[in-house]
Amino acid sequence: QSRFVESGGGLVQPGGSLTLSCVASGFKLDESTIGWFRQVPGKEREGVACIAYGSSSTNSDSVWGRFTVSRDSTRNTVYLQMNNLKPDDTAVYYCGADWAALPGHCTVDDAGRYDSWGQGTQVTVSS
């Protein structure tokens, strides 16, 4: 059974940085399209960034220039490097897989494309 485990969240001051990890089990992550999403209570899950099979990546406008998604195939892990964090980045962050994505393409416009979500990791940006 395919699944993810997210980690790396925590409390950070505005302007700080965190790196989240998404470890996959049950499948080869480098042959899949993986997306990072975030969610706050009472709101829908919001797309953050994704990395496609073939390693092209896409970021949402809200994190453009601040977040970077990358993949380490040897560790079967996808990372989300988050810099210049803002209070609005506070959320539970999840990773999931888009099993229907074409090679070289990914989008985070629709969380419904993704499944196999992990349990999430909490990121809190506060002074």
Disulfide bonds with the S-S distance in Angstrom:
Cys22-Cys95 2.07
Cys50-Cys106 2.17
